[in-house]
Amino acid sequence: MVSTAPVPALSDTEIYERIVSAILDHRLQPGTKLVEDKLGAAFGVSRTRIRPVLVRLANEQIVTMTPNRGACVAQPTEQEAREVFEARRLVEPPLLERFMAVATAEDIAALARFITEEEGARASGDTRHAIRMSGDFHLAIAERAGQQTLGRILRELVSRTSLILMTWGPVALSASSARAGACGCLEHRAVLDAIRLRDGEAASRLMREHLSHLEAQLQFEPAAATNPDLVELFGQVA
């Protein structure tokens, strides 16, 4: 007999995580309008449940909320982009050192798998998945480092970096952007090699250089905003 029990409603945290995941996966582009009624319908909750989630995202500068105009996915300025990369160069080296102090062989193998998956995604032209795997490489280091405050800050910065790359980075896998992506994978492997050697000084230096290289690739020209159907987008994952 098929169960007819109602599907439990998503928590605010689950709704938040799914919106962030859609941004990290590039299914929600910068400038996309986030209409409360449509999000409520997509997640099967009232619009009053959606607003606190949007406020949380706005506090993390992932979403912009404007009086009388509602919410939309943030479109970072050049100054904000510079600040995010500066912050990451400060936050990630200490997390990296903490990671190396406790990392097991399996932890290091997990990082290698992220790089391999990123390389495969770039080779197949799946830029969105490649950027997601790149972010997950950094977040896996932070999570295992066990520093919750810095880890939480980095998660916000990684989400904002994804917005920055969507707004100011190469969108299509042209020959130049494919080379840039390959360089990113090589830089991750260089960091991983330093981790394997437990060389904290080299790993931190390579991480800062990697982030500076990403920043140097940004092209500050306006990008066109898109507005997908939110019910269709989140109805597939809710």
Buried (B, 14 or more C-beta within 10 A) or exposed (E): EEEEEEEEEBEEEBBBEBBBBBBBBBBBBBBBBBBBEBBBBBBBBEEEBBBEBBEBBBEBBBBBBEEEEEBBBBBBEEEBBBBBBEBBBEBBBBBBBBBBEEBEEEBBEBBBEBBEBBBBBBBEEBBBBBBBBBBBBBBBBBBBBEBEEBBEBBBBBBBBBBBBBBBBBBBEBEEEBBEBBEBBBEBBBBBBEBBBEEBBEBBBBBBBBBBEEBBEBBEEEEBEBEEBEBBEBBEEEB
